[in-house]
């Protein structure tokens, strides 16, 4: 019986060694992952800096506002699209809106 126990222990040890060898590449991957995560935590170089992103967003918002004015006044309304960008048009609209109010 002792021979059988020794064989079982040897088989268990051999199986454990095989499992460790199978896990070694996994450990390598884990180490590489840790290195990559550390590099990411240190910071990254952005393709477009934050200040430029803000400028782009402000520009796109202004462009969409102008496009909405042109479409709303010129295409949906009965005016000419170019009239939506004139100061006189907006002064006239403000005068119509504030016509019944009194200034103190």
C-alpha positions in Angstrom: 0.0 0.0 0.0 2.8 2.4 0.7 3.9 2.0 -2.9 0.5 3.0 -4.1 0.5 6.0 -1.8 3.9 7.0 -3.1 2.7 6.7 -6.7 -0.3 8.8 -6.0 1.8 11.5 -4.4 4.2 11.4 -7.4 1.2 11.7 -9.8 -0.2 14.6 -7.8 3.2 16.4 -7.8 3.5 15.8 -11.6 0.0 17.1 -12.1 0.8 20.2 -10.0 4.0 20.8 -12.0 2.0 20.6 -15.3 -0.6 23.0 -13.9 2.2 25.5 -12.9 3.7 25.2 -16.4 0.3 25.9 -17.9 -0.2 28.9 -15.7 3.2 30.4 -16.4 2.2 32.0 -19.8 -0.9 33.3 -18.0 1.4 34.9 -15.4 3.4 36.5 -18.2 0.2 37.9 -19.6 -0.8 39.2 -16.2 2.6 40.9 -15.8 2.3 42.5 -19.2 -1.2 43.7 -18.3 0.1 45.2 -15.1 2.8 47.1 -17.0 0.4 48.4 -19.5 -2.0 49.6 -16.8 0.8 51.4 -15.0 1.7 53.2 -18.2 -1.9 54.2 -18.7 -2.1 55.5 -15.2 0.9 57.8 -15.7 -1.0 59.6 -18.3 -1.3 59.5 -22.0 -0.7 61.9 -24.9 -4.0 63.0 -26.3 -4.4 63.3 -30.1 -6.4 66.5 -29.7 -5.6 68.6 -26.6 -8.4 69.7 -24.3 -8.2 73.4 -25.1 -8.5 72.6 -28.8 -11.5 70.4 -28.1 -13.2 73.3 -26.3 -12.5 75.6 -29.2 -13.9 73.1 -31.7 -17.1 72.6 -29.5 -17.6 76.4 -29.3 -17.1 76.8 -33.1 -19.5 73.9 -33.8 -22.2 75.4 -31.5 -21.9 78.8 -33.2 -22.1 77.2 -36.6 -25.2 75.2 -35.7 -26.8 78.4 -34.3 -26.2 80.2 -37.6 -27.4 77.3 -39.6 -30.6 77.1 -37.5 -31.2 80.8 -38.0 -30.8 80.6 -41.7 -33.0 77.5 -42.0 -35.7 78.9 -39.6 -35.9 82.3 -41.1 -35.2 81.6 -44.8 -36.5 78.2 -45.5 -39.3 77.6 -42.9 -40.2 81.3 -42.8 -40.9 83.4 -45.9 -37.7 85.5 -45.8 -34.5 85.2 -47.6 -31.9 83.0 -45.9 -29.2 85.8 -46.0 -31.6 88.2 -44.2 -31.3 86.1 -41.1 -27.7 87.3 -40.6 -28.4 91.0 -40.9 -28.5 93.2 -37.9 -31.5 95.2 -39.2 -33.7 92.1 -39.2 -32.9 91.4 -35.5 -33.5 95.0 -34.5 -36.9 94.8 -36.2 -37.7 91.5 -34.3 -36.7 93.1 -31.0 -38.8 96.2 -31.7 -41.8 94.0 -32.4 -41.4 91.9 -29.2 -40.8 95.0 -27.0 -43.4 97.2 -28.6 -46.0 97.0 -25.8 -43.6 97.3 -22.8 -42.6 100.5 -21.1 -39.1 101.4 -20.2 -38.5 102.9 -16.7 
